């Protein structure tokens, strides 16, 4: 069973999006172990006050310990792909890590350490929306892989 980890730079909150994310985690659980980790600490909070470059560096520092196996960064500068190409990213891997950038995106240094850099859209979205879109695409990809009718 594939393991999919989603790392995000956001403050932990309780909202209606969480209910939908939990629903997608449950739906995915038949095919994969999917987990989400909110990586937001006092260093990231402080860095936002200083400047964009400092914030980006704080994201890199926070995410570096989680880089292992296959690493996919979600970044506006990434390649836009369709659902079938997204499915291909998951193929033949036992563990995949997705990284969602903070408010200022990623440092180039971090992006170069990732296996792939993709964009879900050229639009800027809140973390809540990105999480939901990412989870939906993960479930769609798992459906394609397992011939589940959801994708059709």
C-alpha angles and dihedrals in degrees: 000000000000119000117217121190123190117198119193136177102225140114113260110253138163113236144135091275090064090062091055093045090052089050091054091047088054092047091050094047091084089065107020145012104248123186134175124209123193107211107191122134140162092271091058091046091051093046092058089062093052105050146295096272092052090048092052090049090051090054091052092050091048094048102040095084090058097053107113137122110357115359123192121186120202107218135154088236091055128105116278111230137178126242093267092053088047088054089051089057088062096045119112097003129116096200133022129181122204119198122200113199125236125246091293099041125233137319113247086239090064095043091054090057092057125091092224138006115206136172124219089197142339086241119096111242134183117254089251091060094042090052091052094047091046093050091048091052092047090053090046091052092048088049091053091048093050099039091245113163094233092094095056 
